[in-house]
Amino acid sequence: MKDLFGKAILDYQTNNSPEDLITETSISEADEMPVSYLFRTYNEMPKLEQKALQLAKGSVLDVGCGAGSHTLVLQNERNLDVTAIDISENAVKACQLRGIENVKVANILDLDVENKFDTILLLMNGTGIFGTLNETDIYLQKLKSLLKDEGQILIDSSDLIYMYDQDEDGAYCIPAEGYYGELTFTVQYKGETEDTFPWLYLDYNTLQNAAIANGLKCELLLEGEHFDYLAKLSV
């Protein structure tokens, strides 16, 4: 991994001539993403993210923290005990520079289950880290093992059905093979291209079915304006 996402975050934090990220998926064309968006304040966040931060309680694990904007709100404004993790070394460096007290380079699957949390956050399409539908059970079991009694997983995603054409009968023309929310993602930054990686968007019913199959309750908390939603998983 070239860690281009992390490089962009660190460049922005250190004022090292940051540029827009260029993102492209297997079902969408290249699109520019300002790095500044990853540094948004609470008031600039979508309602789904604001709701998740309002509901966070106790000890919190922020998975895939990126630039750490969610962690900073919980740490500085709500005085919660937050652990932030990301697989990007550069993003973690930026988080440290921003004043995040407990942040480290880590993959969720490698975390020690001896350390459990009251709230686990997976935001900005939190299901993305699952990669594929087949890997979802592995991640849900790991997340479940990291929860304290009465703990909660707050996770958001989107139903990508709207990205596909409809025929004259209104049926969506989705691929016959695989799940339509399984994408491959490519990121470009300052002339470099990241290795393509899998990224998963889950519609709510599919997430709910997966949660139940793994011994988790699933509750729809809030729906956004464009097929996106926030859900709570609990034991």
N, C-alpha and C positions, 0 to 999 in steps of 0.2 A: 504494500500500500504506500503510495506516494504522500498520503496525508495532505492532499491539496485543500480539502475543506478546513483542516486545522491551520494550514499555512495562511489561508485567507483570514481566518479569525485572529491569528497572532499578528499578522500584518496590520489589521485594523486597530487592534489594541495598542500596538507600538508605533502607529502612524508611519508604517513602512510602505508607503505608496500602494495601499490596497486597491484592488480592482474588483469588478463584479465577478461573481461565479457564473459559469455557463453550465446549466444542467440540461440533460436530455434523457428521455426514457424510451423504452421500446415501443411505446404507443403515443409519444408526443415529440414535437420538434424542439430544437434547442431554445432555451429561454434564459434570460439574464436574471440573476438574483443578487440584489445589493447585499453586501456583507453586513451593512449597518442593520439590516432587518434582524440579524441574530443577536443584536445588542439592544433590542427594544426594551422599553420600560413597561411596567405593569399596565399603565394606561394605554399603551400602544399594542398590547397583546389582544388576540382574538378572545371572544367571550368564553370559548371552551377552555382556553388556558387559564383565564382569570378564575373561572369556576373551579378548576382543579386546584389552583393555589389557595383558594378560599377553603376548600375541603381538606387540604393537607393537615395532618395532625401528628403529634408525637415525634418520634424519630423518623426521618425521611431519607429515602434513597432516590436520588435523581439519576436515572439511567440515560446515557447518551446526552450528557449535559450541554455539549457544544460550548457556546461562549459563556454559559453559566447564568443567563438572565433569570431563569426560574429559581435557581438556587439562591441568588442574591436577594430576591424578594422574600423568600422564606427565611433566610438567615438574618437579614437586616431589618425587615419590616415586621415579620411575625415572630422573630426570635426563636425559631425552631432549630433543632439539632439536625443538620442536613449533611449527608455524605453524597458527594457528586462523583460520578464516574464517566469516563469516556475512553474509547480505544485510541483516540487521537492525542499524541504527546503534545503537539502544538496547541491544541485547544485547552488542554490541562494547564499548560504554561500561561496561557492568556487568562484562564480562570484564577490562577494564583495571583497574577498581576492585578486582577480586578478586586482582590481582597477576599476571595472565597477561602474559608478556613480549612475545610476538609474535602480535598479533591484529589483524585488519583487516576492514573492510567489503569484501566481494568476492563475486562470483558465480563458481562453479567454472568456468563456460564462458569466463570472461574472463581466467583466469590465464595468465601467460606460461609457455609450455612449456620455456623455458630453465631454469626452476627445477623440478627433479625430486626425487622423494621415495622413500624406502625403504618407507614405509608410508602408505597413505591410509585414513583412517577415515571411514566413513559409518554412524553409529549412530542408534538410536531410529527404526527403520524408514528406513534409509538410502536405500532405493529411492524413497522418497517424492518426493525432489527431481526425479526424472525426469519426474514429472507424469503422463505417459501412456505406454502401451506403445510407441507410435510414436516417442516421443522417446528411448527407451532407448538406441538405437544411438549417438545424438549424444553422450550423456553417457558411455557406455562408451568410445567412441573418445577423448574428452577425458581421461578418467581414465587410460586406457592411455598417452597421450602424456606424462603427468606422472610416470610410474613410472620409477625407475632400473632398471638391469639387476638381476634377482633381486628386484625389488620386489614388494609385495603390496598388494591392496585388501581391507580387512576390512569387510564390509557385512552388515547384518541386515535382515530383513523378516519378513512373516507370510503364510501362505496363508489368505485370507479365505473359503475355501469353507465353513467352519463357520458363517458368518453367514447362509447361505442355507438355505431349507427343503428337505426331501427328500420325494419322492413315495413311494407305497407300495412301489415297487420299489427304493428306496434311491438313486435318481438325484437329483442336486441341481438345483433349479429356479433356474438362473442366467440372466441376461439373454441373449437371442439375439444382440443387437448388442454389439460391443465386448468387452473383457476384464473379467472380473468383479472384478479387483483395482483397477480404475480408479474412484476416488471423487472427489467434490468435497467440499471441507472448508470449514467456516465457523467462525470464532473470534469470541467476544464477550468484552469486558473493560470493566468499569466503565461499562456502558450503551452502549458503542460496538460496532459490528459490522464486522468486517474484510470486505473484498471476497472473495467465494468464489474458491477456487483449487483446481486439480487436485492430487491426491496419489495416488501409486501404491504399492500393495502387490503384491509379486511372489511367487508360489509358487516353490519352489526349482527345479523342473524348467524353468519358464519363464525364470528367471534363468540357469540353466545353458545353455539353448539360445541365449539372447541373448549370453552370454559367448563361447561357441564360435563363433558367427557373426561375432564381432568380434575373433577371434584371441586370445582369453583362455582360460586353463584355469580351471575352477571346481571347488572342493572344499567339500563340506559339512563344517563343523567341529564344530558342536554344534546340537542341537535343544532348544528350550525346552519348557515345559509346556503351551503353548497355540498350537500350529501355527506358532510362531515359530522362527527358525533364524539361525545365523551362518555365513557363507560366506567363503571366501578366493578372490579372483581373482588370477591372475598370468599373465605372458606365457609 
